[in-house]
Amino acid sequence: MSDLNVMTPEESAATKAAVMNQVPGPEVEGQSPLHHADLESLAQQGPKSGGVHLRELKLLGHLTLRCNAENAEQLAAVERVLGVALPLQPLTSAENGAYSIRWMSPDEWLILVPGLETFDIETRFRDEMPGHYSLVNSSGGSTVLELSGENALEVLMKSTPVDLHPKVFPVGKVVSTVFAKSGAIIRRSGEQRYELIIRRSFADYIWLWLQDASREYGLVVEA
């Protein structure tokens, strides 16, 4: 019988995960899930006033972090990397400039960062985070749509069963829910501004849905 190679605790702790930069450099043109819709041309040629404004926050880095919310060392490491503490209250979010964090479950958070910084952020997490945790880069699988304007709320109320009344859905609140027979992570990011994180495979369908749902208010596409 051959001997088993068993790592000591010290060797195990020193072992690094194999991490690959999945994001091409700036010399490669990135194409978002709504690239085919040519939103930039629509923004230039379309209406300039209306009750609903839409833009795609495209090509962001999407990182799913799972860790122990009661581990002070892990919480401190996250704050060192992102400059903002993990939101620990259910359905809340936090942000620091271009970085934003959404609470998804008691041990799971969705982190959005500028696309070209994604690998650097991953690397910093690998260097800083102690103990057992998981960090998954799912950047290519989703995109973000921002809805704003005086009628943005009415459009969302057509699309989801969630109670979005400002009294129960304050700025910063996050929910993961059914949206237009699909799904979305909705975050209220301002008084009249909301972000929808949607799956790549449903991006075209939701874009068409939002055009129809906004028709009575007037839709303004922004680049």
C-alpha positions as a Markdown table, in Angstrom:
| # | Residue | x | y | z |
|---|---|---|---|---|
| 1 | Met | 0.0 | 0.0 | 0.0 |
| 2 | Ser | 1.4 | 3.4 | -0.9 |
| 3 | Asp | 1.8 | 6.2 | 1.6 |
| 4 | Leu | -0.8 | 8.9 | 1.6 |
| 5 | Asn | 0.4 | 12.5 | 1.2 |
| 6 | Val | -1.3 | 14.3 | 4.0 |
| 7 | Met | -0.6 | 18.1 | 4.4 |
| 8 | Thr | 0.1 | 19.5 | 7.8 |
| 9 | Pro | -2.1 | 22.3 | 9.0 |
| 10 | Glu | 0.7 | 24.8 | 8.3 |
| 11 | Glu | 1.0 | 23.5 | 4.7 |
| 12 | Ser | -2.7 | 23.6 | 4.2 |
| 13 | Ala | -2.9 | 27.2 | 5.4 |
| 14 | Ala | -0.2 | 28.2 | 3.0 |
| 15 | Thr | -1.8 | 26.6 | 0.0 |
| 16 | Lys | -3.2 | 29.2 | -2.4 |
| 17 | Ala | -6.2 | 28.8 | -4.6 |
| 18 | Ala | -5.6 | 28.8 | -8.4 |
| 19 | Val | -7.0 | 32.1 | -9.6 |
| 20 | Met | -7.3 | 33.1 | -13.2 |
| 21 | Asn | -8.0 | 36.5 | -14.6 |
| 22 | Gln | -11.2 | 36.0 | -16.5 |
| 23 | Val | -11.5 | 39.6 | -17.7 |
| 24 | Pro | -9.6 | 40.7 | -20.9 |
| 25 | Gly | -7.7 | 43.9 | -20.9 |
| 26 | Pro | -8.9 | 47.3 | -22.2 |
| 27 | Glu | -7.5 | 46.5 | -25.6 |
| 28 | Val | -10.4 | 43.9 | -26.1 |
| 29 | Glu | -13.8 | 45.4 | -26.7 |
| 30 | Gly | -16.2 | 44.1 | -24.1 |
| 31 | Gln | -19.8 | 43.5 | -25.2 |
| 32 | Ser | -22.6 | 43.5 | -22.6 |
| 33 | Pro | -25.7 | 41.3 | -22.8 |
| 34 | Leu | -27.6 | 44.3 | -24.5 |
| 35 | His | -24.8 | 45.1 | -26.9 |
| 36 | His | -27.1 | 44.2 | -29.8 |
| 37 | Ala | -29.7 | 46.7 | -28.7 |
| 38 | Asp | -27.2 | 49.6 | -29.4 |
| 39 | Leu | -28.4 | 51.6 | -26.4 |
| 40 | Glu | -25.8 | 54.3 | -27.2 |
| 41 | Ser | -27.5 | 55.1 | -30.6 |
| 42 | Leu | -30.9 | 55.0 | -29.0 |
| 43 | Ala | -29.7 | 57.5 | -26.3 |
| 44 | Gln | -28.4 | 59.9 | -29.0 |
| 45 | Gln | -31.4 | 59.6 | -31.3 |
| 46 | Gly | -34.3 | 58.9 | -29.0 |
| 47 | Pro | -36.5 | 61.1 | -26.7 |
| 48 | Lys | -34.7 | 63.4 | -24.2 |
| 49 | Ser | -37.6 | 63.7 | -21.8 |
| 50 | Gly | -39.9 | 61.2 | -20.2 |
| 51 | Gly | -41.0 | 59.8 | -16.9 |
| 52 | Val | -38.7 | 56.8 | -17.0 |
| 53 | His | -34.9 | 56.8 | -17.7 |
| 54 | Leu | -33.0 | 53.6 | -18.4 |
| 55 | Arg | -29.4 | 52.9 | -18.8 |
| 56 | Glu | -27.3 | 49.7 | -18.6 |
| 57 | Leu | -24.5 | 49.7 | -16.0 |
| 58 | Lys | -22.5 | 47.3 | -18.2 |
| 59 | Leu | -19.5 | 45.2 | -17.8 |
| 60 | Leu | -19.3 | 45.4 | -14.1 |
| 61 | Gly | -17.5 | 42.8 | -12.0 |
| 62 | His | -19.9 | 40.5 | -10.1 |
| 63 | Leu | -18.4 | 38.7 | -7.1 |
| 64 | Thr | -20.3 | 36.4 | -4.8 |
| 65 | Leu | -18.8 | 36.2 | -1.3 |
| 66 | Arg | -19.8 | 33.6 | 1.3 |
| 67 | Cys | -18.2 | 33.9 | 4.8 |
| 68 | Asn | -19.0 | 33.9 | 8.5 |
| 69 | Ala | -20.8 | 37.1 | 9.5 |
| 70 | Glu | -19.7 | 36.5 | 13.1 |
| 71 | Asn | -16.0 | 36.2 | 12.2 |
| 72 | Ala | -14.5 | 39.6 | 13.1 |
| 73 | Glu | -11.3 | 38.9 | 11.3 |
| 74 | Gln | -13.2 | 38.2 | 8.0 |
| 75 | Leu | -15.4 | 41.3 | 8.4 |
| 76 | Ala | -12.3 | 43.4 | 9.0 |
| 77 | Ala | -10.6 | 41.9 | 5.9 |
| 78 | Val | -13.6 | 42.8 | 3.7 |
| 79 | Glu | -13.5 | 46.3 | 4.9 |
| 80 | Arg | -9.8 | 46.6 | 4.2 |
| 81 | Val | -10.3 | 45.4 | 0.6 |
| 82 | Leu | -13.5 | 47.4 | -0.3 |
| 83 | Gly | -13.3 | 50.3 | 2.1 |
| 84 | Val | -16.8 | 49.6 | 3.4 |
| 85 | Ala | -18.2 | 47.1 | 5.9 |
| 86 | Leu | -20.3 | 44.2 | 4.9 |
| 87 | Pro | -24.0 | 45.0 | 5.4 |
| 88 | Leu | -25.1 | 42.5 | 8.1 |
| 89 | Gln | -28.8 | 43.4 | 8.3 |
| 90 | Pro | -31.1 | 41.4 | 6.0 |
| 91 | Leu | -32.1 | 43.1 | 2.7 |
| 92 | Thr | -29.6 | 45.9 | 3.1 |
| 93 | Ser | -26.7 | 47.2 | 1.0 |
| 94 | Ala | -23.6 | 49.3 | 1.4 |
| 95 | Glu | -21.4 | 51.2 | -1.0 |
| 96 | Asn | -18.1 | 53.0 | -1.3 |
| 97 | Gly | -17.8 | 54.9 | -4.6 |
| 98 | Ala | -17.8 | 52.4 | -7.4 |
| 99 | Tyr | -18.0 | 49.4 | -5.0 |
| 100 | Ser | -21.4 | 48.2 | -3.8 |
| 101 | Ile | -22.4 | 45.2 | -1.6 |
| 102 | Arg | -25.8 | 43.6 | -1.5 |
| 103 | Trp | -26.9 | 41.3 | 1.4 |
| 104 | Met | -28.3 | 38.1 | -0.2 |
| 105 | Ser | -28.5 | 35.7 | 2.8 |
| 106 | Pro | -27.0 | 35.4 | 6.3 |
| 107 | Asp | -23.7 | 34.3 | 4.9 |
| 108 | Glu | -23.8 | 35.5 | 1.3 |
| 109 | Trp | -23.2 | 38.9 | -0.3 |
| 110 | Leu | -23.1 | 40.1 | -3.9 |
| 111 | Ile | -20.3 | 42.6 | -4.6 |
| 112 | Leu | -20.2 | 44.8 | -7.7 |
| 113 | Val | -17.0 | 46.5 | -8.8 |
| 114 | Pro | -15.7 | 48.2 | -11.9 |
| 115 | Gly | -15.0 | 45.4 | -14.5 |
| 116 | Leu | -11.3 | 46.0 | -15.0 |
| 117 | Glu | -10.7 | 46.0 | -11.3 |
| 118 | Thr | -12.3 | 42.6 | -10.7 |
| 119 | Phe | -9.2 | 40.5 | -10.8 |
| 120 | Asp | -7.3 | 42.9 | -8.5 |
| 121 | Ile | -10.2 | 42.7 | -6.0 |
| 122 | Glu | -10.2 | 38.9 | -6.2 |
| 123 | Thr | -6.5 | 38.8 | -5.6 |
| 124 | Arg | -6.7 | 41.2 | -2.6 |
| 125 | Phe | -9.4 | 38.9 | -1.1 |
| 126 | Arg | -7.2 | 35.9 | -1.5 |
| 127 | Asp | -4.4 | 37.7 | 0.3 |
| 128 | Glu | -6.5 | 39.3 | 3.1 |
| 129 | Met | -9.3 | 36.8 | 4.0 |
| 130 | Pro | -8.5 | 34.3 | 6.8 |
| 131 | Gly | -10.4 | 31.1 | 7.5 |
| 132 | His | -13.0 | 29.3 | 5.4 |
| 133 | Tyr | -14.8 | 31.4 | 2.8 |
| 134 | Ser | -15.9 | 31.3 | -0.9 |
| 135 | Leu | -15.4 | 34.0 | -3.6 |
| 136 | Val | -16.9 | 33.3 | -7.0 |
| 137 | Asn | -16.6 | 35.5 | -10.1 |
| 138 | Ser | -19.9 | 35.4 | -12.0 |
| 139 | Ser | -19.3 | 38.7 | -14.0 |
| 140 | Gly | -20.3 | 37.4 | -17.4 |
| 141 | Gly | -23.6 | 35.9 | -16.3 |
| 142 | Ser | -25.5 | 39.1 | -15.4 |
| 143 | Thr | -25.9 | 42.8 | -16.2 |
| 144 | Val | -27.3 | 45.8 | -14.4 |
| 145 | Leu | -30.1 | 48.0 | -15.5 |
| 146 | Glu | -30.8 | 51.3 | -13.8 |
| 147 | Leu | -34.3 | 52.8 | -13.8 |
| 148 | Ser | -34.9 | 56.3 | -12.6 |
| 149 | Gly | -37.3 | 59.1 | -13.0 |
| 150 | Glu | -40.7 | 60.1 | -11.6 |
| 151 | Asn | -42.5 | 57.1 | -13.0 |
| 152 | Ala | -39.8 | 54.5 | -12.5 |
| 153 | Leu | -41.6 | 53.1 | -9.4 |
| 154 | Glu | -44.8 | 52.7 | -11.4 |
| 155 | Val | -43.0 | 50.6 | -14.0 |
| 156 | Leu | -41.5 | 48.4 | -11.3 |
| 157 | Met | -44.9 | 47.9 | -9.7 |
| 158 | Lys | -46.2 | 46.5 | -13.0 |
| 159 | Ser | -43.3 | 44.0 | -13.0 |
| 160 | Thr | -42.9 | 42.5 | -9.6 |
| 161 | Pro | -45.2 | 41.5 | -6.6 |
| 162 | Val | -42.8 | 43.0 | -4.1 |
| 163 | Asp | -44.1 | 46.0 | -2.1 |
| 164 | Leu | -42.0 | 48.9 | -3.3 |
| 165 | His | -43.8 | 51.6 | -1.4 |
| 166 | Pro | -41.1 | 54.0 | -0.1 |
| 167 | Lys | -42.3 | 53.5 | 3.5 |
| 168 | Val | -41.3 | 49.8 | 3.4 |
| 169 | Phe | -38.6 | 50.0 | 0.6 |
| 170 | Pro | -36.2 | 52.7 | 1.7 |
| 171 | Val | -33.0 | 53.7 | -0.2 |
| 172 | Gly | -30.5 | 50.9 | 0.1 |
| 173 | Lys | -32.9 | 48.1 | 0.5 |
| 174 | Val | -32.3 | 45.0 | -1.7 |
| 175 | Val | -34.6 | 42.1 | -2.6 |
| 176 | Ser | -34.2 | 39.1 | -4.9 |
| 177 | Thr | -37.6 | 38.4 | -6.5 |
| 178 | Val | -39.7 | 37.5 | -9.5 |
| 179 | Phe | -39.6 | 40.2 | -12.2 |
| 180 | Ala | -41.7 | 40.1 | -15.4 |
| 181 | Lys | -41.9 | 36.3 | -15.2 |
| 182 | Ser | -38.2 | 36.2 | -14.9 |
| 183 | Gly | -36.1 | 37.2 | -11.9 |
| 184 | Ala | -34.1 | 40.2 | -10.7 |
| 185 | Ile | -32.2 | 41.6 | -7.7 |
| 186 | Ile | -33.7 | 45.0 | -7.1 |
| 187 | Arg | -31.9 | 47.7 | -5.1 |
| 188 | Arg | -33.2 | 51.1 | -4.4 |
| 189 | Ser | -30.2 | 53.3 | -5.0 |
| 190 | Gly | -31.7 | 56.7 | -4.8 |
| 191 | Glu | -35.0 | 58.6 | -4.1 |
| 192 | Gln | -36.2 | 57.8 | -7.7 |
| 193 | Arg | -33.5 | 55.4 | -8.8 |
| 194 | Tyr | -33.4 | 51.6 | -8.8 |
| 195 | Glu | -30.9 | 49.0 | -10.0 |
| 196 | Leu | -31.9 | 45.6 | -11.5 |
| 197 | Ile | -29.4 | 42.8 | -11.6 |
| 198 | Ile | -30.7 | 40.4 | -14.3 |
| 199 | Arg | -29.4 | 37.2 | -15.9 |
| 200 | Arg | -27.7 | 37.5 | -19.2 |
| 201 | Ser | -30.1 | 35.0 | -20.8 |
| 202 | Phe | -33.1 | 37.2 | -19.8 |
| 203 | Ala | -31.6 | 40.6 | -20.7 |
| 204 | Asp | -33.3 | 41.0 | -24.1 |
| 205 | Tyr | -36.7 | 39.8 | -22.7 |
| 206 | Ile | -36.5 | 42.3 | -19.8 |
| 207 | Trp | -35.4 | 45.1 | -22.1 |
| 208 | Leu | -38.4 | 44.5 | -24.3 |
| 209 | Trp | -40.7 | 44.3 | -21.3 |
| 210 | Leu | -39.4 | 47.6 | -19.9 |
| 211 | Gln | -40.0 | 49.3 | -23.2 |
| 212 | Asp | -43.6 | 48.2 | -23.2 |
| 213 | Ala | -44.2 | 48.9 | -19.5 |
| 214 | Ser | -42.7 | 52.4 | -19.9 |
| 215 | Arg | -44.7 | 53.3 | -23.0 |
| 216 | Glu | -47.4 | 55.4 | -21.2 |
| 217 | Tyr | -44.8 | 57.4 | -19.3 |
| 218 | Gly | -42.2 | 58.0 | -22.0 |
| 219 | Leu | -38.9 | 56.1 | -22.0 |
| 220 | Val | -35.6 | 57.9 | -22.2 |
| 221 | Val | -32.5 | 55.7 | -22.9 |
| 222 | Glu | -29.3 | 57.0 | -21.5 |
| 223 | Ala | -25.8 | 55.9 | -22.5 |
